[in-house]
Amino acid sequence: MTGKAPADDGGRRTLAVAAIVVVQAVAAIFFVADAIADVATEGIGAHVVIESMIAFALLAGVCIGAFQLRAMIAEARRREAALAMARGAVAEVIEMRFAQWRLTAAEADVALFALKGLEVAEIARLRGVAEGTVRAQLTRIYAKAGVSSRAELLSLFFDDLLDAPVNADRR
């Protein structure tokens, strides 16, 4: 499952609501024009009253649909902004911790790959180094961070993001 699915689903829903609003608007215009033509030729009768009620209902649907569409677009923008802020916060926390631990550029790369869940072999392949080098770098990263495993390293970042009390001895 990719991170794009919710955005695509929201886009499809927005498009569907927009299409319904457009169809309702066209139908409303048709019924209003037909009612006006009927009044001009036949006068006001039961048929015209019914068409007018249908036109009014469709116009109300258009207004409600347009309002809903606007709300959906605004909500999507709010969520997108919140996600961007969260991504920025995570990146900021990671950079801060890496600087605090005085990781080398290579160690920072390895630590970031480890936080992303890549295995030692994948990290070694991506960096073009031996697996033993990556293991040694992970050992130094853990020592500098004051942890003994990848899970503990990851938990430090969750603690920071969740505003848990900072334990300076551990970091």
C-alpha positions, 0 to 999 in steps of 0.5 A: 500500500502506497502513501498515494492511495488516500490522496487518489481516493480523495481526488476521485471523491472530489471529482465525483461530487463535482461531476454530480454538481455539474449534472444537477446544474445542467438539469436545473437550467433545463427545468428552469428554461422549460418552465419559463417556456411553458409559462410563456406558452401555456400559463401557470398550471400544475405541470409548470408548478411541478417543473418549478419545484423540481428546478428548485430542488435541483438548484438546492442540490447544486448549492449544497453540492457546491458547498460540500465540494468546497468543504472537501477541497478545503479539508484536503488542503488542510490535511496536505498542510498538516502532513507537510508540517509533520514531515518537516517536524520529523526531518527536523527532529532527525537532523537535530538528533544526528547533529547532537550525536555528532554522527558523520555524514556516512553514519547519518546516511546509515542511520536514516536508512535504518530508521526507514526500515532497510536491512543491513544488506540493502543499506550496504548495496545502496551505499556501495559498501560491505555489510560489515561496514554498515554493521560497524556504523550501526554499532557506532550510531547506537553507541552515540545515541545511547541505545543498543538496537534499531528499535530503541533508536526508532523509539527515541524519535517517537518519544521526541515527536510525542513530547515525551520527557527528555532523558539527557543521559540516554541521548 
